[in-house]
Amino acid sequence: MLTIQEIISAPPFIRAEIMGGWEGKERSFSIVQNHSISLEGPSLLLLAKSQSTIVQLPEYLAIQDVHGILLYGNEDLFIPTTIMETADSFKKPVLMVKESNPESIKQKIVELEHLKSIGLFQYVWERSTSYWLQLMNERGLSTVLQRLCVFLGQNVLLLDEDFQFHSGNESPATSGQVALIKSLSKKTFKNKKEAFTIVENKSGRYLLFHLQSGEKQCGFILLKELPGMMIDICIEQIIHAIPAITSYLMKEDAVMQAHRSYKDLFLYNLLYNNLESEYGLIQQGKQWGWDFTKPTQLMVMRLDRKTDFPNGNVDLDAIMRKIRSLISAAFLQAIIFPIQGNIVIIVFDSPDHTPKKRKEQMLVLANRIHKEIEHSLDTMECQIGLGRHYPSNMQLFRSFYEAKVALELGKYESRHRSVRHFEDIGIARLLSNVHNDLLHEYYEATLGELILLDDENDDFYMVTLEAFYNHNGDINQTAEQLYIHPNTLRKRLKKLESILNVDFNQMEDMLKIFVALKIRKILK
């Protein structure tokens, strides 16, 4: 015996229009008849399309041995909603095909039944693959997914390789599916040899089909296992639709890669001052929906693995999605992309904000991002540097440079901050524009004799000097850190004044040594 769901997997029935009653797709039949007289068992009723046939459909559906109805013929007919609702209530499928010869239809069904009886129905499934490929080529992904949903009688979810909902989905996911997908995103399903994996949560049991091309994971299809469903048939229908869907995703990915390559080049040129005009910047930005007529603020994020967790990979894509979500929650638009191991964030701001307000708002946003990222990644340390706002977005390369300086030189501050603005990093901001040779020359001239002495005394004097400056010249706090008496510290400081030829009571001398210590940290 064949089921209605099985015959719809073979031509010409695979192109049939399902008018109603599809909840009864698992119904089986052993007889195919083109009249309802003297039915001798579960039957598929063949009826020629006509207006009178449509009117009589409720009567046919009410016959116990009628398990489904196939309307054939080239005529286009309108079927009232009430008739479709009647089919739904009886749970008896009503299909329409363009085939006009009932004997030919009967013969094709007989062939299908024979193939099933000798265990060769697999050939029918394999032929269905070409249908899905043709449908994809003619109508696109959305139509294929819609048709698959109709065949299976439930919502089918297409996910990308990161378990994000693909834009081809037209029906929203249930709360149970959302919870399941969130848990799946934390697992690894790369390069699975099996066609599908069974996964479960409180909402039920699901089949997760793997969409792969060679070693590349292209995405997933999620299908819920429902009570009474003919799971083997559903699996075959999805498996033979997968080549068409995977082929589409591969082409889509190739287009996206080319698009991304062009976009990456544009962003690189933006950050390294390779764009010719502001007009060109604005026009190119429009291609990706970016409005460069608006003011922008730039920040750079660096992630360092904590010493307690030296191993493991960082999922930059997941981190960027998290950042994008946080920025969207603040009703702002941003460009977020990786470069040189860091993450660059360009935030589009309101033109009405004053420079002070803009800086305050960006610092609040940066601190929120920092807090959320460190909370979600307990193995990582997050640092964020912010550049200044400039009137023209052609100056974003300056802001990018400043954000990197704030990120790099800010770590040499005596007061540690994970979020640093270029304007707030003090004297290091000036030193960042001085050539390393000049910095080294100043450092050697100021601290050179002390360095030579410390080579023989294990940094004895340098440790004292740095502690004194880190505590802003406070004798008691410095002595406490060094575990010595304040009077002992005073004697050391007198010795340091003699070695360095300075007076720690003179502001100019204090500044001279302070700058040298900053340079020492930078050069190290």
Buried (B, 14 or more C-beta within 10 A) or exposed (E): BBBBBBBBBBBEBBBBEBBBBBBBBBBBBEBBBBEBEEBEEBBBBBBEBEEEBBEBBBEBBEBEBBBBBBBBBEEEEEBEEEBBEBBBEBBBBBBBBBBEEBEEBBEBBEEBBEBBEEEEBEEBBEBBBBBBBEBBEEEEBEEBBBBBBBBBBBBBBBBBBEBEBBEBBEEEBBEBBEBBBEEBBEEEBEEBEEBBBEBEBEBBEBBBBBBBEEEBBBBBBBBBBEEEBBEEBBBBBBBBBBBBBBBBBBEBBEEEEEEEEEBEEBBEBBBEEEBEEBEBBBEBBEEEEBEBEBBBBBBBBBBEBEEEEEEEEBEBEBBBBBBBEBBEEEEBBBBBBBEEEBBBBBBBBEEEBEEEEBBEBBBEBBBBBBBBBBEEBEBBBBBBBBBBBBEEBBBBBBBBBBBBBBBBBBBBBBEEBBBBBBBBBBBBBEBBEEEEEEBBEBBEEBBEBBBEBBEEEEBEBBBBBBBBBBBEEEBEBBBBBBEBEEEEBEEBBEEBBEBBEBEBEEEEBBEBBBBBBBBBBBEE
